[in-house]
Amino acid sequence: MWVNKAYKFCIYPNKDQAILINKTIGCSRCVCNFFLGKQKEINLKKEAIRLLTVGTTGIA
């Protein structure tokens, strides 16, 4: 039987560390959003192609 464990940490960064943490999180969010947008574009193109092929062949 698996037991899930969680640990909570409270950090108290100094000014320079807080700036670095915020930059890292901001960069990670930017990269995540970029690739999420790319994935949405791909899915929209696939859906458009599927709708075009279904519309022309009559196959559902």
PDB file of N, CA, C, O and CB in Angstrom:
ATOM      1  N   MET A   1       0.838  -1.182   0.000  1.00  0.00           N
ATOM      2  CA  MET A   1       0.000   0.000   0.000  1.00  0.00           C
ATOM      3  C   MET A   1       0.882   1.244   0.000  1.00  0.00           C
ATOM      4  O   MET A   1       1.819   1.358   0.791  1.00  0.00           O
ATOM      5  CB  MET A   1      -0.953  -0.001   1.215  1.00  0.00           C
ATOM      6  N   TRP A   2       0.564   2.181  -0.909  1.00  0.00           N
ATOM      7  CA  TRP A   2       1.350   3.398  -1.026  1.00  0.00           C
ATOM      8  C   TRP A   2       0.825   4.448  -0.068  1.00  0.00           C
ATOM      9  O   TRP A   2      -0.384   4.599   0.108  1.00  0.00           O
ATOM     10  CB  TRP A   2       1.329   3.926  -2.464  1.00  0.00           C
ATOM     11  N   VAL A   3       1.730   5.158   0.540  1.00  0.00           N
ATOM     12  CA  VAL A   3       1.360   6.241   1.441  1.00  0.00           C
ATOM     13  C   VAL A   3       1.912   7.536   0.867  1.00  0.00           C
ATOM     14  O   VAL A   3       3.115   7.667   0.637  1.00  0.00           O
ATOM     15  CB  VAL A   3       1.894   5.990   2.890  1.00  0.00           C
ATOM     16  N   ASN A   4       1.025   8.481   0.640  1.00  0.00           N
ATOM     17  CA  ASN A   4       1.448   9.780   0.140  1.00  0.00           C
ATOM     18  C   ASN A   4       1.869  10.656   1.311  1.00  0.00           C
ATOM     19  O   ASN A   4       1.195  10.709   2.339  1.00  0.00           O
ATOM     20  CB  ASN A   4       0.320  10.456  -0.675  1.00  0.00           C
ATOM     21  N   LYS A   5       2.976  11.331   1.142  1.00  0.00           N
ATOM     22  CA  LYS A   5       3.456  12.235   2.174  1.00  0.00           C
ATOM     23  C   LYS A   5       3.645  13.610   1.566  1.00  0.00           C
ATOM     24  O   LYS A   5       3.960  13.750   0.384  1.00  0.00           O
ATOM     25  CB  LYS A   5       4.773  11.720   2.803  1.00  0.00           C
ATOM     26  N   ALA A   6       3.453  14.600   2.378  1.00  0.00           N
ATOM     27  CA  ALA A   6       3.658  15.971   1.929  1.00  0.00           C
ATOM     28  C   ALA A   6       4.425  16.713   3.007  1.00  0.00           C
ATOM     29  O   ALA A   6       4.246  16.477   4.202  1.00  0.00           O
ATOM     30  CB  ALA A   6       2.304  16.677   1.614  1.00  0.00           C
ATOM     31  N   TYR A   7       5.267  17.601   2.565  1.00  0.00           N
ATOM     32  CA  TYR A   7       6.032  18.430   3.477  1.00  0.00           C
ATOM     33  C   TYR A   7       5.775  19.889   3.137  1.00  0.00           C
ATOM     34  O   TYR A   7       5.751  20.269   1.966  1.00  0.00           O
ATOM     35  CB  TYR A   7       7.545  18.098   3.404  1.00  0.00           C
ATOM     36  N   LYS A   8       5.589  20.684   4.145  1.00  0.00           N
ATOM     37  CA  LYS A   8       5.441  22.121   3.948  1.00  0.00           C
ATOM     38  C   LYS A   8       6.699  22.803   4.470  1.00  0.00           C
ATOM     39  O   LYS A   8       7.202  22.501   5.552  1.00  0.00           O
ATOM     40  CB  LYS A   8       4.162  22.667   4.665  1.00  0.00           C
ATOM     41  N   PHE A   9       7.182  23.734   3.656  1.00  0.00           N
ATOM     42  CA  PHE A   9       8.343  24.498   4.046  1.00  0.00           C
ATOM     43  C   PHE A   9       8.000  25.965   4.008  1.00  0.00           C
ATOM     44  O   PHE A   9       7.285  26.419   3.114  1.00  0.00           O
ATOM     45  CB  PHE A   9       9.538  24.192   3.143  1.00  0.00           C
ATOM     46  N   CYS A  10       8.490  26.687   4.944  1.00  0.00           N
ATOM     47  CA  CYS A  10       8.327  28.133   4.945  1.00  0.00           C
ATOM     48  C   CYS A  10       9.720  28.727   4.756  1.00  0.00           C
ATOM     49  O   CYS A  10      10.619  28.507   5.567  1.00  0.00           O
ATOM     50  CB  CYS A  10       7.641  28.649   6.279  1.00  0.00           C
ATOM     51  N   ILE A  11       9.881  29.474   3.686  1.00  0.00           N
ATOM     52  CA  ILE A  11      11.193  30.059   3.417  1.00  0.00           C
ATOM     53  C   ILE A  11      11.135  31.561   3.658  1.00  0.00           C
ATOM     54  O   ILE A  11      10.093  32.197   3.504  1.00  0.00           O
ATOM     55  CB  ILE A  11      11.653  29.755   1.967  1.00  0.00           C
ATOM     56  N   TYR A  12      12.236  32.085   4.024  1.00  0.00           N
ATOM     57  CA  TYR A  12      12.368  33.520   4.265  1.00  0.00           C
ATOM     58  C   TYR A  12      13.559  34.042   3.460  1.00  0.00           C
ATOM     59  O   TYR A  12      14.646  34.245   4.000  1.00  0.00           O
ATOM     60  CB  TYR A  12      12.546  33.825   5.793  1.00  0.00           C
ATOM     61  N   PRO A  13      13.336  34.255   2.156  1.00  0.00           N
ATOM     62  CA  PRO A  13      14.457  34.691   1.317  1.00  0.00           C
ATOM     63  C   PRO A  13      14.811  36.152   1.593  1.00  0.00           C
ATOM     64  O   PRO A  13      13.976  36.966   1.987  1.00  0.00           O
ATOM     65  CB  PRO A  13      14.118  34.502  -0.172  1.00  0.00           C
ATOM     66  N   ASN A  14      16.098  36.438   1.362  1.00  0.00           N
ATOM     67  CA  ASN A  14      16.489  37.845   1.459  1.00  0.00           C
ATOM     68  C   ASN A  14      16.084  38.535   0.149  1.00  0.00           C
ATOM     69  O   ASN A  14      15.491  37.904  -0.725  1.00  0.00           O
ATOM     70  CB  ASN A  14      18.042  37.995   1.732  1.00  0.00           C
ATOM     71  N   LYS A  15      16.396  39.800   0.017  1.00  0.00           N
ATOM     72  CA  LYS A  15      15.935  40.581  -1.133  1.00  0.00           C
ATOM     73  C   LYS A  15      16.438  40.006  -2.457  1.00  0.00           C
ATOM     74  O   LYS A  15      15.664  39.868  -3.405  1.00  0.00           O
ATOM     75  CB  LYS A  15      16.390  42.028  -0.995  1.00  0.00           C
ATOM     76  N   ASP A  16      17.725  39.672  -2.528  1.00  0.00           N
ATOM     77  CA  ASP A  16      18.298  39.139  -3.763  1.00  0.00           C
ATOM     78  C   ASP A  16      17.701  37.770  -4.121  1.00  0.00           C
ATOM     79  O   ASP A  16      17.437  37.485  -5.289  1.00  0.00           O
ATOM     80  CB  ASP A  16      19.821  39.027  -3.629  1.00  0.00           C
ATOM     81  N   GLN A  17      17.496  36.938  -3.109  1.00  0.00           N
ATOM     82  CA  GLN A  17      16.913  35.625  -3.358  1.00  0.00           C
ATOM     83  C   GLN A  17      15.465  35.748  -3.825  1.00  0.00           C
ATOM     84  O   GLN A  17      15.033  35.004  -4.706  1.00  0.00           O
ATOM     85  CB  GLN A  17      16.991  34.760  -2.097  1.00  0.00           C
ATOM     86  N   ALA A  18      14.718  36.672  -3.247  1.00  0.00           N
ATOM     87  CA  ALA A  18      13.331  36.881  -3.653  1.00  0.00           C
ATOM     88  C   ALA A  18      13.257  37.320  -5.112  1.00  0.00           C
ATOM     89  O   ALA A  18      12.384  36.869  -5.854  1.00  0.00           O
ATOM     90  CB  ALA A  18      12.657  37.924  -2.749  1.00  0.00           C
ATOM     91  N   ILE A  19      14.160  38.190  -5.518  1.00  0.00           N
ATOM     92  CA  ILE A  19      14.199  38.634  -6.920  1.00  0.00           C
ATOM     93  C   ILE A  19      14.486  37.455  -7.841  1.00  0.00           C
ATOM     94  O   ILE A  19      13.837  37.302  -8.876  1.00  0.00           O
ATOM     95  CB  ILE A  19      15.267  39.738  -7.117  1.00  0.00           C
ATOM     96  N   LEU A  20      15.447  36.629  -7.475  1.00  0.00           N
ATOM     97  CA  LEU A  20      15.796  35.467  -8.289  1.00  0.00           C
ATOM     98  C   LEU A  20      14.640  34.462  -8.354  1.00  0.00           C
ATOM     99  O   LEU A  20      14.368  33.897  -9.413  1.00  0.00           O
ATOM    100  CB  LEU A  20      17.052  34.790  -7.728  1.00  0.00           C
ATOM    101  N   ILE A  21      13.970  34.243  -7.238  1.00  0.00           N
ATOM    102  CA  ILE A  21      12.822  33.333  -7.220  1.00  0.00           C
ATOM    103  C   ILE A  21      11.728  33.857  -8.139  1.00  0.00           C
ATOM    104  O   ILE A  21      11.162  33.095  -8.923  1.00  0.00           O
ATOM    105  CB  ILE A  21      12.280  33.157  -5.783  1.00  0.00           C
ATOM    106  N   ASN A  22      11.427  35.132  -8.053  1.00  0.00           N
ATOM    107  CA  ASN A  22      10.383  35.724  -8.886  1.00  0.00           C
ATOM    108  C   ASN A  22      10.741  35.661 -10.368  1.00  0.00           C
ATOM    109  O   ASN A  22       9.868  35.410 -11.199  1.00  0.00           O
ATOM    110  CB  ASN A  22      10.138  37.169  -8.473  1.00  0.00           C
ATOM    111  N   LYS A  23      12.000  35.882 -10.712  1.00  0.00           N
ATOM    112  CA  LYS A  23      12.433  35.777 -12.104  1.00  0.00           C
ATOM    113  C   LYS A  23      12.288  34.349 -12.614  1.00  0.00           C
ATOM    114  O   LYS A  23      11.841  34.128 -13.740  1.00  0.00           O
ATOM    115  CB  LYS A  23      13.886  36.242 -12.249  1.00  0.00           C
ATOM    116  N   THR A  24      12.666  33.380 -11.784  1.00  0.00           N
ATOM    117  CA  THR A  24      12.585  31.974 -12.172  1.00  0.00           C
ATOM    118  C   THR A  24      11.139  31.556 -12.393  1.00  0.00           C
ATOM    119  O   THR A  24      10.822  30.901 -13.387  1.00  0.00           O
ATOM    120  CB  THR A  24      13.233  31.087 -11.108  1.00  0.00           C
ATOM    121  N   ILE A  25      10.271  31.930 -11.476  1.00  0.00           N
ATOM    122  CA  ILE A  25       8.859  31.576 -11.613  1.00  0.00           C
ATOM    123  C   ILE A  25       8.248  32.279 -12.822  1.00  0.00           C
ATOM    124  O   ILE A  25       7.457  31.678 -13.550  1.00  0.00           O
ATOM    125  CB  ILE A  25       8.081  31.941 -10.332  1.00  0.00           C
ATOM    126  N   GLY A  26       8.601  33.530 -13.041  1.00  0.00           N
ATOM    127  CA  GLY A  26       8.088  34.261 -14.199  1.00  0.00           C
ATOM    128  C   GLY A  26       8.534  33.649 -15.507  1.00  0.00           C
ATOM    129  O   GLY A  26       7.753  33.556 -16.453  1.00  0.00           O
ATOM    130  N   CYS A  27       9.788  33.231 -15.564  1.00  0.00           N
ATOM    131  CA  CYS A  27      10.306  32.595 -16.779  1.00  0.00           C
ATOM    132  C   CYS A  27       9.616  31.257 -17.021  1.00  0.00           C
ATOM    133  O   CYS A  27       9.267  30.931 -18.156  1.00  0.00           O
ATOM    134  CB  CYS A  27      11.830  32.396 -16.678  1.00  0.00           C
ATOM    135  N   SER A  28       9.423  30.491 -15.964  1.00  0.00           N
ATOM    136  CA  SER A  28       8.747  29.198 -16.091  1.00  0.00           C
ATOM    137  C   SER A  28       7.318  29.386 -16.576  1.00  0.00           C
ATOM    138  O   SER A  28       6.837  28.620 -17.411  1.00  0.00           O
ATOM    139  CB  SER A  28       8.758  28.448 -14.750  1.00  0.00           C
ATOM    140  N   ARG A  29       6.641  30.397 -16.058  1.00  0.00           N
ATOM    141  CA  ARG A  29       5.266  30.661 -16.474  1.00  0.00           C
ATOM    142  C   ARG A  29       5.220  31.070 -17.943  1.00  0.00           C
ATOM    143  O   ARG A  29       4.320  30.665 -18.678  1.00  0.00           O
ATOM    144  CB  ARG A  29       4.637  31.756 -15.596  1.00  0.00           C
ATOM    145  N   CYS A  30       6.187  31.868 -18.362  1.00  0.00           N
ATOM    146  CA  CYS A  30       6.249  32.318 -19.748  1.00  0.00           C
ATOM    147  C   CYS A  30       6.452  31.124 -20.694  1.00  0.00           C
ATOM    148  O   CYS A  30       5.773  31.013 -21.715  1.00  0.00           O
ATOM    149  CB  CYS A  30       7.386  33.349 -19.927  1.00  0.00           C
ATOM    150  N   VAL A  31       7.372  30.251 -20.353  1.00  0.00           N
ATOM    151  CA  VAL A  31       7.642  29.068 -21.184  1.00  0.00           C
ATOM    152  C   VAL A  31       6.420  28.158 -21.225  1.00  0.00           C
ATOM    153  O   VAL A  31       6.054  27.649 -22.284  1.00  0.00           O
ATOM    154  CB  VAL A  31       8.869  28.290 -20.648  1.00  0.00           C
ATOM    155  N   CYS A  32       5.789  27.953 -20.069  1.00  0.00           N
ATOM    156  CA  CYS A  32       4.599  27.100 -20.006  1.00  0.00           C
ATOM    157  C   CYS A  32       3.483  27.672 -20.874  1.00  0.00           C
ATOM    158  O   CYS A  32       2.856  26.936 -21.635  1.00  0.00           O
ATOM    159  CB  CYS A  32       4.115  26.949 -18.548  1.00  0.00           C
ATOM    160  N   ASN A  33       3.232  28.960 -20.771  1.00  0.00           N
ATOM    161  CA  ASN A  33       2.181  29.597 -21.560  1.00  0.00           C
ATOM    162  C   ASN A  33       2.489  29.555 -23.057  1.00  0.00           C
ATOM    163  O   ASN A  33       1.585  29.385 -23.875  1.00  0.00           O
ATOM    164  CB  ASN A  33       1.994  31.041 -21.110  1.00  0.00           C
ATOM    165  N   PHE A  34       3.764  29.711 -23.414  1.00  0.00           N
ATOM    166  CA  PHE A  34       4.158  29.659 -24.818  1.00  0.00           C
ATOM    167  C   PHE A  34       3.814  28.302 -25.419  1.00  0.00           C
ATOM    168  O   PHE A  34       3.188  28.225 -26.476  1.00  0.00           O
ATOM    169  CB  PHE A  34       5.659  29.944 -24.970  1.00  0.00           C
ATOM    170  N   PHE A  35       4.229  27.228 -24.738  1.00  0.00           N
ATOM    171  CA  PHE A  35       3.985  25.896 -25.277  1.00  0.00           C
ATOM    172  C   PHE A  35       2.523  25.488 -25.161  1.00  0.00           C
ATOM    173  O   PHE A  35       2.047  24.690 -25.969  1.00  0.00           O
ATOM    174  CB  PHE A  35       4.854  24.884 -24.570  1.00  0.00           C
ATOM    175  N   LEU A  36       1.805  26.009 -24.187  1.00  0.00           N
ATOM    176  CA  LEU A  36       0.372  25.777 -24.119  1.00  0.00           C
ATOM    177  C   LEU A  36      -0.322  26.415 -25.318  1.00  0.00           C
ATOM    178  O   LEU A  36      -1.236  25.827 -25.896  1.00  0.00           O
ATOM    179  CB  LEU A  36      -0.205  26.329 -22.805  1.00  0.00           C
ATOM    180  N   GLY A  37       0.109  27.606 -25.687  1.00  0.00           N
ATOM    181  CA  GLY A  37      -0.430  28.266 -26.874  1.00  0.00           C
ATOM    182  C   GLY A  37      -0.126  27.497 -28.141  1.00  0.00           C
ATOM    183  O   GLY A  37      -0.985  27.371 -29.014  1.00  0.00           O
ATOM    184  N   LYS A  38       1.093  26.977 -28.250  1.00  0.00           N
ATOM    185  CA  LYS A  38       1.458  26.161 -29.416  1.00  0.00           C
ATOM    186  C   LYS A  38       0.579  24.914 -29.496  1.00  0.00           C
ATOM    187  O   LYS A  38       0.125  24.538 -30.577  1.00  0.00           O
ATOM    188  CB  LYS A  38       2.951  25.757 -29.351  1.00  0.00           C
ATOM    189  N   GLN A  39       0.340  24.273 -28.349  1.00  0.00           N
ATOM    190  CA  GLN A  39      -0.483  23.067 -28.329  1.00  0.00           C
ATOM    191  C   GLN A  39      -1.918  23.394 -28.734  1.00  0.00           C
ATOM    192  O   GLN A  39      -2.555  22.609 -29.436  1.00  0.00           O
ATOM    193  CB  GLN A  39      -0.455  22.417 -26.932  1.00  0.00           C
ATOM    194  N   LYS A  40      -2.429  24.535 -28.303  1.00  0.00           N
ATOM    195  CA  LYS A  40      -3.776  24.942 -28.697  1.00  0.00           C
ATOM    196  C   LYS A  40      -3.853  25.189 -30.203  1.00  0.00           C
ATOM    197  O   LYS A  40      -4.841  24.824 -30.841  1.00  0.00           O
ATOM    198  CB  LYS A  40      -4.199  26.204 -27.931  1.00  0.00           C
ATOM    199  N   GLU A  41      -2.819  25.806 -30.772  1.00  0.00           N
ATOM    200  CA  GLU A  41      -2.779  26.027 -32.222  1.00  0.00           C
ATOM    201  C   GLU A  41      -2.825  24.696 -32.969  1.00  0.00           C
ATOM    202  O   GLU A  41      -3.570  24.544 -33.936  1.00  0.00           O
ATOM    203  CB  GLU A  41      -1.511  26.815 -32.616  1.00  0.00           C
ATOM    204  N   ILE A  42      -2.027  23.743 -32.514  1.00  0.00           N
ATOM    205  CA  ILE A  42      -1.987  22.425 -33.151  1.00  0.00           C
ATOM    206  C   ILE A  42      -3.348  21.760 -33.070  1.00  0.00           C
ATOM    207  O   ILE A  42      -3.824  21.191 -34.053  1.00  0.00           O
ATOM    208  CB  ILE A  42      -0.918  21.533 -32.496  1.00  0.00           C
ATOM    209  N   ASN A  43      -3.984  21.830 -31.890  1.00  0.00           N
ATOM    210  CA  ASN A  43      -5.297  21.207 -31.725  1.00  0.00           C
ATOM    211  C   ASN A  43      -6.344  21.875 -32.606  1.00  0.00           C
ATOM    212  O   ASN A  43      -7.208  21.193 -33.156  1.00  0.00           O
ATOM    213  CB  ASN A  43      -5.733  21.266 -30.262  1.00  0.00           C
ATOM    214  N   LEU A  44      -6.282  23.196 -32.750  1.00  0.00           N
ATOM    215  CA  LEU A  44      -7.233  23.886 -33.614  1.00  0.00           C
ATOM    216  C   LEU A  44      -7.048  23.489 -35.072  1.00  0.00           C
ATOM    217  O   LEU A  44      -8.027  23.310 -35.796  1.00  0.00           O
ATOM    218  CB  LEU A  44      -7.088  25.394 -33.461  1.00  0.00           C
ATOM    219  N   LYS A  45      -5.801  23.352 -35.505  1.00  0.00           N
ATOM    220  CA  LYS A  45      -5.531  22.927 -36.880  1.00  0.00           C
ATOM    221  C   LYS A  45      -6.027  21.504 -37.115  1.00  0.00           C
ATOM    222  O   LYS A  45      -6.618  21.211 -38.154  1.00  0.00           O
ATOM    223  CB  LYS A  45      -4.027  23.021 -37.186  1.00  0.00           C
ATOM    224  N   LYS A  46      -5.787  20.626 -36.148  1.00  0.00           N
ATOM    225  CA  LYS A  46      -6.260  19.249 -36.287  1.00  0.00           C
ATOM    226  C   LYS A  46      -7.778  19.208 -36.353  1.00  0.00           C
ATOM    227  O   LYS A  46      -8.350  18.463 -37.148  1.00  0.00           O
ATOM    228  CB  LYS A  46      -5.756  18.383 -35.124  1.00  0.00           C
ATOM    229  N   GLU A  47      -8.433  20.013 -35.513  1.00  0.00           N
ATOM    230  CA  GLU A  47      -9.895  20.049 -35.508  1.00  0.00           C
ATOM    231  C   GLU A  47     -10.426  20.591 -36.829  1.00  0.00           C
ATOM    232  O   GLU A  47     -11.418  20.084 -37.352  1.00  0.00           O
ATOM    233  CB  GLU A  47     -10.410  20.904 -34.340  1.00  0.00           C
ATOM    234  N   ALA A  48      -9.772  21.620 -37.374  1.00  0.00           N
ATOM    235  CA  ALA A  48     -10.201  22.186 -38.653  1.00  0.00           C
ATOM    236  C   ALA A  48     -10.044  21.160 -39.773  1.00  0.00           C
ATOM    237  O   ALA A  48     -10.918  21.035 -40.631  1.00  0.00           O
ATOM    238  CB  ALA A  48      -9.397  23.459 -38.978  1.00  0.00           C
ATOM    239  N   ILE A  49      -8.950  20.439 -39.765  1.00  0.00           N
ATOM    240  CA  ILE A  49      -8.727  19.407 -40.779  1.00  0.00           C
ATOM    241  C   ILE A  49      -9.765  18.304 -40.633  1.00  0.00           C
ATOM    242  O   ILE A  49     -10.296  17.809 -41.628  1.00  0.00           O
ATOM    243  CB  ILE A  49      -7.298  18.823 -40.667  1.00  0.00           C
ATOM    244  N   ARG A  50     -10.056  17.916 -39.385  1.00  0.00           N
ATOM    245  CA  ARG A  50     -11.046  16.871 -39.155  1.00  0.00           C
ATOM    246  C   ARG A  50     -12.419  17.310 -39.661  1.00  0.00           C
ATOM    247  O   ARG A  50     -13.135  16.526 -40.285  1.00  0.00           O
ATOM    248  CB  ARG A  50     -11.116  16.515 -37.662  1.00  0.00           C
ATOM    249  N   LEU A  51     -12.783  18.564 -39.391  1.00  0.00           N
ATOM    250  CA  LEU A  51     -14.076  19.065 -39.841  1.00  0.00           C
ATOM    251  C   LEU A  51     -14.143  19.148 -41.364  1.00  0.00           C
ATOM    252  O   LEU A  51     -15.182  18.871 -41.963  1.00  0.00           O
ATOM    253  CB  LEU A  51     -14.351  20.436 -39.231  1.00  0.00           C
ATOM    254  N   LEU A  52     -13.029  19.530 -41.985  1.00  0.00           N
ATOM    255  CA  LEU A  52     -13.009  19.600 -43.450  1.00  0.00           C
ATOM    256  C   LEU A  52     -13.152  18.216 -44.062  1.00  0.00           C
ATOM    257  O   LEU A  52     -13.902  18.035 -45.021  1.00  0.00           O
ATOM    258  CB  LEU A  52     -11.712  20.259 -43.942  1.00  0.00           C
ATOM    259  N   THR A  53     -12.435  17.231 -43.513  1.00  0.00           N
ATOM    260  CA  THR A  53     -12.504  15.897 -44.089  1.00  0.00           C
ATOM    261  C   THR A  53     -13.843  15.254 -43.818  1.00  0.00           C
ATOM    262  O   THR A  53     -14.352  14.527 -44.670  1.00  0.00           O
ATOM    263  CB  THR A  53     -11.393  15.026 -43.547  1.00  0.00           C
ATOM    264  N   VAL A  54     -14.429  15.496 -42.663  1.00  0.00           N
ATOM    265  CA  VAL A  54     -15.740  14.939 -42.360  1.00  0.00           C
ATOM    266  C   VAL A  54     -16.782  15.590 -43.252  1.00  0.00           C
ATOM    267  O   VAL A  54     -17.694  14.919 -43.735  1.00  0.00           O
ATOM    268  CB  VAL A  54     -16.096  15.137 -40.869  1.00  0.00           C
ATOM    269  N   GLY A  55     -16.656  16.900 -43.477  1.00  0.00           N
ATOM    270  CA  GLY A  55     -17.628  17.597 -44.323  1.00  0.00           C
ATOM    271  C   GLY A  55     -17.577  17.151 -45.765  1.00  0.00           C
ATOM    272  O   GLY A  55     -18.612  17.145 -46.431  1.00  0.00           O
ATOM    273  N   THR A  56     -16.415  16.777 -46.276  1.00  0.00           N
ATOM    274  CA  THR A  56     -16.312  16.421 -47.683  1.00  0.00           C
ATOM    275  C   THR A  56     -16.600  14.951 -47.939  1.00  0.00           C
ATOM    276  O   THR A  56     -17.076  14.596 -49.018  1.00  0.00           O
ATOM    277  CB  THR A  56     -14.946  16.761 -48.195  1.00  0.00           C
ATOM    278  N   THR A  57     -16.316  14.079 -46.954  1.00  0.00           N
ATOM    279  CA  THR A  57     -16.521  12.655 -47.172  1.00  0.00           C
ATOM    280  C   THR A  57     -17.867  12.161 -46.674  1.00  0.00           C
ATOM    281  O   THR A  57     -18.349  11.116 -47.112  1.00  0.00           O
ATOM    282  CB  THR A  57     -15.434  11.883 -46.507  1.00  0.00           C
ATOM    283  N   GLY A  58     -18.476  12.907 -45.761  1.00  0.00           N
ATOM    284  CA  GLY A  58     -19.760  12.494 -45.207  1.00  0.00           C
ATOM    285  C   GLY A  58     -19.640  11.448 -44.129  1.00  0.00           C
ATOM    286  O   GLY A  58     -20.644  10.918 -43.653  1.00  0.00           O
ATOM    287  N   ILE A  59     -18.399  11.142 -43.735  1.00  0.00           N
ATOM    288  CA  ILE A  59     -18.164  10.156 -42.679  1.00  0.00           C
ATOM    289  C   ILE A  59     -18.087  10.889 -41.350  1.00  0.00           C
ATOM    290  O   ILE A  59     -17.398  11.902 -41.236  1.00  0.00           O
ATOM    291  CB  ILE A  59     -16.858   9.334 -42.941  1.00  0.00           C
ATOM    292  N   ALA A  60     -18.782  10.388 -40.360  1.00  0.00           N
ATOM    293  CA  ALA A  60     -18.784  11.036 -39.041  1.00  0.00           C
ATOM    294  C   ALA A  60     -17.597  10.619 -38.225  1.00  0.00           C
ATOM    295  O   ALA A  60     -17.439  11.068 -37.090  1.00  0.00           O
ATOM    296  CB  ALA A  60     -20.056  10.717 -38.285  1.00  0.00           C
TER     297      ALA A  60
END
